[in-house]
Amino acid sequence: MTCRDDILAAIPVLIQARDDQTFSAVEVAKFMRARGTPYKELSIRRMVTYDMCAPEPDLTGRRTQELERVERGRYRVRTAQECRS
C-alpha cells in the first residue's frame, strides 16, 4: 500500500463518530503511526495538507485532490462529484 492508500484507509475510522466528518493532518499521522505505518509523520502530513488537498494549485501533475480544507487545520473527504469538477 502507498502512503495515500493508508491515509484513505485511516480517515473513515477517524471520522466515523464525528458529526462534522472532519479531521486534522496530525490526527491522521498519529493514528497511522500508532498502527505501525512505515511512513514518517511529515510525509503523512504533507500528503494530507498538499498532495491530496484541493484547491491547491497542481504544479507537478501528481495531486489527487480527494480532500478539502474546511478551516485552518481541518479537512474533509470530497465526494466523487466534487473530485470530477
Residue, then its C-alpha position, 0 to 999 in steps of 0.5 A: m500500500t502507498c502512503r495515500d492508500d493508508i491515509l484513505a484507509a485511516i480517515p473513515v475510522l477517524i471520522q466515523a463518530r464525528d458529526d462534522q466528518t472532519f479531521s486534522a493532518v496530525e490526527v491522521a499521522k498519529f493514528m497511522r503511526a500508532r498502527g505501525t505505518p512505515y511512513k514518517e509523520l511529515s510525509i503523512r502530513r504533507m500528503v494530507t495538507y498538499d498532495m491530496c488537498a484541493p484547491e491547491p494549485d497542481l504544479t507537478g501533475r501528481r495531486t489527487q485532490e480527494l480532500e478539502r480544507v474546511e478551516r485552518g487545520r481541518y479537512r474533509v473527504r470530497t465526494a466523487q462529484e466534487c473530485r470530477s469538477 
